Amino acid sequence: SNPSVAVNFRPAPGTGNTPVSVLALATPVQFLDEQQTGPDGLQWLRFRTQDGIEGWLREGTFVPVA
Protein backbone atom coordinates (compact mmCIF):
# COMPACT_ATOMS: atom_id res chain seq x y z
CA SER A 1 0.00 0.00 0.00
CA ASN A 2 1.07 3.57 -0.53
CA PRO A 3 2.36 4.95 2.80
CA SER A 4 1.17 8.43 1.89
CA VAL A 5 -2.43 7.15 1.87
CA ALA A 6 -2.64 4.65 4.72
CA VAL A 7 -0.54 2.78 7.28
CA ASN A 8 -0.65 -0.84 8.34
CA PHE A 9 -1.81 -1.33 11.93
CA ARG A 10 -0.03 -4.49 13.10
CA PRO A 11 -1.03 -7.05 15.77
CA ALA A 12 2.59 -7.19 17.02
CA PRO A 13 5.82 -5.25 16.42
CA GLY A 14 7.40 -6.06 13.04
CA THR A 15 6.30 -6.08 9.44
CA GLY A 16 6.16 -9.89 9.21
CA ASN A 17 2.57 -10.23 10.35
CA THR A 18 -0.80 -9.50 8.78
CA PRO A 19 -2.18 -6.07 9.72
CA VAL A 20 -5.24 -6.04 11.98
CA SER A 21 -6.36 -2.94 10.10
CA VAL A 22 -5.18 -0.38 7.57
CA LEU A 23 -5.54 3.12 8.96
CA ALA A 24 -6.27 6.11 6.76
CA LEU A 25 -4.08 9.15 7.28
CA ALA A 26 -5.22 11.31 10.21
CA THR A 27 -7.01 8.41 11.93
CA PRO A 28 -6.96 9.36 15.62
CA VAL A 29 -5.28 6.78 17.85
CA GLN A 30 -4.50 6.68 21.57
CA PHE A 31 -0.94 5.79 22.64
CA LEU A 32 -0.98 2.92 25.16
CA ASP A 33 2.42 3.72 26.75
CA GLU A 34 4.04 0.64 25.30
CA GLN A 35 7.07 0.63 23.00
CA GLN A 36 9.20 -2.21 21.66
CA THR A 37 12.03 -2.77 19.25
CA GLY A 38 10.76 -5.06 16.52
CA PRO A 39 12.65 -7.88 14.79
CA ASP A 40 13.38 -5.30 12.07
CA GLY A 41 15.37 -3.23 14.61
CA LEU A 42 12.84 -0.40 14.41
CA GLN A 43 10.82 1.11 17.23
CA TRP A 44 7.14 0.16 17.41
CA LEU A 45 4.51 1.82 19.58
CA ARG A 46 1.17 0.41 20.70
CA PHE A 47 -2.06 2.29 20.06
CA ARG A 48 -5.82 1.88 20.30
CA THR A 49 -8.23 3.25 17.71
CA GLN A 50 -11.50 4.98 18.57
CA ASP A 51 -13.40 1.77 17.82
CA GLY A 52 -11.26 -0.20 20.27
CA ILE A 53 -8.83 -1.99 17.95
CA GLU A 54 -5.35 -2.30 19.46
CA GLY A 55 -2.22 -2.61 17.39
CA TRP A 56 1.28 -1.37 16.67
CA LEU A 57 2.60 1.40 14.43
CA ARG A 58 6.20 1.77 13.37
CA GLU A 59 8.01 4.91 14.44
CA GLY A 60 7.77 7.50 11.69
CA THR A 61 4.34 6.39 10.45
CA PHE A 62 2.40 8.64 12.82
CA VAL A 63 2.49 12.24 14.02
CA PRO A 64 1.97 12.99 17.73
CA VAL A 65 -0.64 15.65 18.50
CA ALA A 66 -0.72 17.78 21.63
MOMOCOR-V335957 format. One line per field, one symbol per residue. ss: DSSP state (H for helix, E for strand, L for the rest). phi: phi as a letter, one per 40 degrees, with the letter a starting at -180 (. if undefined). psi: psi as a letter, one per 20 degrees, with the letter a starting at -180 (. if undefined). Layout:
# MOMOCOR-V335957
ss->???
phi->???
psi->???
This chain:
# MOMOCOR-V335957
ss->LLLLLEEEEELLLLLLLLEEEEEELLLLEEEEEEEEELLLLLEEEEEEELLLLEEEEELLLLLLLL
phi->.cccbabcbccadhccbcdcabccdgccbbccfbaaccccgccbbcbbcccgcbabbcdgbabcbc
psi->qoiihrqpoqiqpqikqpqhropqqjppqppkkpqqpriijqpqqprprhjjpqapqqpijroqq.
